[in-house]
């Protein structure tokens, strides 16, 4: 529970990097770093768009769609579990099951606010991804999937081990380095470690949009690192006694 609470509070504690990290994890399996691309200019609304329902109706429609997606995923997971029981060695089915469990966990957490169900579902995803690893340790993207599920399940060590394993398996994997850097900055306060990961992305000749976003994130991490250093410098030594100003020793 503590790990999930920490993830949900990131936006308040570290507004930019924290929010981005939660968004990356929550879209499901860190599917693409395209979410960091520069937003496109808004398109002028058409006449029909101008007559769109009010905010409450839109919120209700989104909630209804989310609940329908939850129901669909629950059904899909039940069917995939049956399929996997029939064919325990079917890697494609196992990956699909883990992905469905992961995405259902994010909906339980961020749509329904049900941490208990979410935790249980993320733990199931962890177990499924670990089964995939046993079947094929070289399965593409499996370590990054497992890292995200483990983080939400509350196992930060397993998450970090698999972030590192994903990078070791493919040092040119920008998704892995991007997300691991966010984990280091947002969850551990290791801004230099995050900067190191993002600088590696720049060495891999990313496209212009990605390079721009990575450079901005490095700048943000540098600022956060400086602020953290200043804060630490202003703290009194741990063993230094507190001085009670304005109080004499008494006579």
C-alpha positions as CSV (number, residue, x, y, z in Angstrom):
1,X,0.0,0.0,0.0
2,X,2.8,2.4,0.9
3,X,4.3,2.2,-2.6
4,X,1.0,3.1,-4.2
5,X,0.4,5.9,-1.9
6,X,3.8,7.3,-2.7
7,X,3.1,7.1,-6.4
8,X,-0.2,8.9,-6.0
9,X,1.5,11.6,-4.0
10,X,4.3,12.2,-6.4
11,X,2.5,15.0,-8.2
12,X,2.5,17.0,-5.0
13,X,6.0,16.3,-3.9
14,X,7.8,16.6,-7.3
15,X,5.3,18.1,-9.6
16,X,6.9,17.7,-13.0
17,X,9.0,14.5,-12.9
18,X,6.6,12.9,-10.5
19,X,3.5,13.4,-12.6
20,X,5.3,12.3,-15.7
21,X,6.5,9.1,-14.0
22,X,3.0,8.2,-12.8
23,X,1.6,8.9,-16.3
24,X,4.2,6.7,-17.9
25,X,3.4,3.8,-15.6
26,X,-0.3,4.3,-15.7
27,X,-0.7,4.3,-19.5
28,X,0.2,0.6,-19.3
29,X,3.6,-1.0,-19.8
30,X,5.4,2.2,-20.7
31,X,4.3,1.7,-24.2
32,X,6.0,4.6,-25.8
33,X,7.9,7.7,-24.9
34,X,5.8,9.5,-27.5
35,X,3.8,11.0,-24.6
36,X,6.7,13.3,-24.1
37,X,6.4,14.8,-27.5
38,X,5.5,18.5,-27.8
39,X,1.7,19.0,-27.7
40,X,0.2,20.0,-31.0
41,X,-1.6,23.3,-31.4
42,X,-5.3,23.0,-30.6
43,X,-7.7,22.7,-33.5
44,X,-10.5,25.3,-33.6
45,X,-13.8,23.5,-32.5
46,X,-16.4,22.8,-35.1
47,X,-20.0,23.8,-34.7
48,X,-20.9,20.3,-33.5
49,X,-18.0,20.4,-31.0
50,X,-19.2,23.7,-29.7
51,X,-22.4,22.0,-28.7
52,X,-20.6,19.3,-26.7
53,X,-22.0,18.1,-23.4
54,X,-21.0,20.0,-20.3
55,X,-18.1,19.0,-18.0
56,X,-20.3,16.8,-15.8
57,X,-21.7,14.9,-18.7
58,X,-18.3,14.4,-20.1
59,X,-17.0,13.1,-16.8
60,X,-19.9,10.7,-16.5
61,X,-19.3,9.4,-20.0
62,X,-15.6,8.9,-19.3
63,X,-16.4,7.1,-16.0
64,X,-18.9,4.8,-17.8
65,X,-16.3,4.0,-20.5
66,X,-13.7,3.2,-17.9
67,X,-16.1,0.9,-16.1
68,X,-16.9,-0.9,-19.3
69,X,-13.2,-1.3,-19.9
70,X,-12.7,-2.7,-16.4
71,X,-15.5,-5.3,-17.1
72,X,-14.0,-6.2,-20.4
73,X,-10.5,-6.7,-18.9
74,X,-11.9,-8.8,-16.1
75,X,-13.6,-11.1,-18.7
76,X,-10.5,-11.2,-20.8
77,X,-8.3,-12.1,-17.9
78,X,-10.6,-15.0,-16.9
79,X,-10.5,-16.3,-20.5
80,X,-6.8,-15.9,-20.8
81,X,-6.2,-17.8,-17.5
82,X,-8.2,-20.7,-18.9
83,X,-6.2,-20.6,-22.1
84,X,-2.9,-20.6,-20.2
85,X,-4.0,-23.5,-18.0
86,X,-4.7,-25.4,-21.2
87,X,-1.3,-24.4,-22.7
88,X,1.1,-23.5,-19.8
89,X,4.0,-22.9,-22.2
90,X,2.2,-20.4,-24.5
91,X,4.4,-17.3,-24.1
92,X,2.1,-15.0,-26.2
93,X,-0.9,-15.9,-24.0
94,X,1.1,-15.3,-20.8
95,X,2.3,-11.9,-22.0
96,X,-1.2,-10.9,-23.0
97,X,-2.5,-12.1,-19.6
98,X,0.2,-10.1,-17.7
99,X,-0.6,-7.0,-19.8
100,X,-4.3,-7.3,-19.1
101,X,-3.6,-7.6,-15.4
102,X,-1.3,-4.6,-15.4
103,X,-3.8,-2.4,-17.2
104,X,-6.7,-3.6,-15.0
105,X,-4.6,-2.7,-12.0
106,X,-4.1,0.9,-13.2
107,X,-7.9,1.2,-13.7
108,X,-8.7,-0.2,-10.3
109,X,-6.2,2.3,-8.8
110,X,-6.8,5.5,-10.7
111,X,-10.4,5.2,-11.8
112,X,-12.0,3.3,-8.8
113,X,-9.4,4.3,-6.2
114,X,-9.4,0.7,-5.0
115,X,-5.9,0.1,-3.7
116,X,-6.6,-3.4,-2.4
117,X,-7.9,-4.7,-5.7
118,X,-5.2,-2.8,-7.5
119,X,-2.4,-4.3,-5.4
120,X,-3.8,-7.8,-5.8
121,X,-4.0,-7.4,-9.5
122,X,-0.5,-6.0,-9.9
123,X,0.9,-8.9,-7.8
124,X,-0.9,-11.2,-10.2
125,X,0.8,-9.4,-13.2
126,X,4.1,-9.8,-11.5
127,X,3.6,-13.5,-11.1
128,X,2.5,-13.8,-14.8
129,X,5.5,-11.8,-16.1
130,X,7.9,-13.9,-13.9
131,X,6.3,-17.0,-15.5
132,X,7.2,-15.5,-18.9
133,X,10.7,-14.9,-17.8
134,X,11.1,-18.6,-16.9
135,X,9.7,-19.6,-20.2
136,X,11.9,-17.2,-22.2
137,X,14.4,-15.0,-20.3
138,X,15.1,-13.1,-23.5
139,X,11.4,-12.1,-24.2
140,X,11.5,-8.6,-25.5
141,X,10.2,-6.0,-23.1
142,X,9.4,-8.4,-20.3
143,X,11.8,-6.9,-17.8
144,X,10.3,-3.4,-18.3
145,X,6.8,-4.8,-17.9
146,X,7.8,-6.6,-14.7
147,X,9.5,-3.5,-13.3
148,X,6.4,-1.4,-13.7
149,X,4.1,-4.1,-12.2
150,X,6.5,-4.8,-9.3
151,X,6.7,-1.1,-8.5
152,X,2.9,-0.8,-8.2
153,X,2.8,-4.1,-6.3
154,X,5.1,-2.6,-3.7
155,X,8.3,-4.4,-4.4
156,X,10.8,-1.6,-5.2
157,X,13.8,-3.9,-5.2
158,X,12.3,-6.2,-7.8
159,X,11.3,-3.2,-9.8
160,X,14.8,-1.7,-9.8
161,X,16.4,-5.0,-10.5
162,X,14.3,-5.3,-13.6
163,X,14.8,-1.7,-14.8
164,X,18.5,-2.5,-14.7
165,X,18.0,-5.9,-16.4
166,X,16.0,-4.2,-19.2
167,X,18.8,-1.8,-19.8
168,X,21.4,-4.5,-19.7
169,X,19.4,-6.6,-22.2
170,X,19.3,-3.6,-24.6
171,X,21.5,-0.6,-23.7
172,X,19.8,1.3,-26.6
173,X,16.3,0.9,-25.2
174,X,15.3,4.5,-24.7
175,X,12.0,3.5,-23.0
176,X,13.9,1.6,-20.3
177,X,16.4,4.4,-19.7
178,X,13.6,7.0,-19.7
179,X,11.5,5.2,-17.2
180,X,14.4,4.1,-15.0
181,X,15.6,7.7,-14.8
182,X,12.1,8.8,-13.7
183,X,12.1,6.1,-11.1
184,X,15.5,7.2,-9.8
185,X,14.4,10.9,-9.7
186,X,10.8,10.5,-8.5
187,X,11.0,7.6,-6.1
188,X,14.6,7.7,-4.8
189,X,15.5,11.3,-5.2
190,X,18.6,10.2,-7.1
191,X,18.7,13.0,-9.5
192,X,22.3,12.4,-10.7
193,X,21.4,8.8,-11.5
194,X,18.4,10.0,-13.5
195,X,20.6,12.5,-15.4
196,X,23.1,9.8,-16.2
197,X,20.3,7.6,-17.7
198,X,18.9,10.4,-19.8
199,X,22.3,11.6,-21.0
200,X,22.8,8.0,-22.4
201,X,19.6,8.5,-24.4
202,X,21.1,11.6,-26.0
203,X,24.1,9.5,-27.0
204,X,21.9,7.3,-29.1
205,X,20.9,10.0,-31.6
206,X,17.2,10.2,-30.7
207,X,14.8,12.2,-32.9
208,X,14.5,15.9,-32.4
209,X,11.3,15.9,-30.3
210,X,12.7,13.2,-27.9
211,X,16.0,14.9,-27.6
212,X,14.3,18.2,-26.7
213,X,12.2,16.5,-24.0
214,X,15.1,14.6,-22.5
215,X,17.2,17.8,-22.4
216,X,14.3,19.5,-20.6
217,X,14.0,16.7,-18.1
218,X,17.8,16.8,-17.4
219,X,17.4,20.5,-16.8
220,X,14.6,19.9,-14.3
221,X,16.6,17.2,-12.6
222,X,19.6,19.5,-12.3
223,X,17.4,22.1,-10.6
224,X,15.9,19.6,-8.3
225,X,19.4,18.3,-7.4
226,X,20.6,21.8,-6.6
227,X,17.5,22.5,-4.5
228,X,18.1,19.2,-2.6
229,X,21.7,20.0,-2.0
230,X,20.9,23.5,-0.7
231,X,18.2,22.0,1.6
232,X,20.7,19.5,3.0
233,X,23.4,22.2,3.5
234,X,20.9,24.2,5.6
235,X,20.1,21.3,7.9
236,X,21.9,21.2,11.2
237,X,24.2,18.2,11.9
238,X,22.2,15.2,13.2
239,X,24.0,15.1,16.5
240,X,24.1,18.9,17.1
241,X,22.0,19.9,20.2
242,X,19.2,22.3,19.6
243,X,19.7,25.8,21.0
244,X,16.7,27.1,23.0
245,X,16.9,30.8,22.3
246,X,15.6,33.3,24.8
247,X,15.8,30.8,27.8
248,X,18.4,31.4,30.5
249,X,19.9,28.7,32.6
250,X,18.0,30.0,35.6
251,X,19.3,31.0,39.0
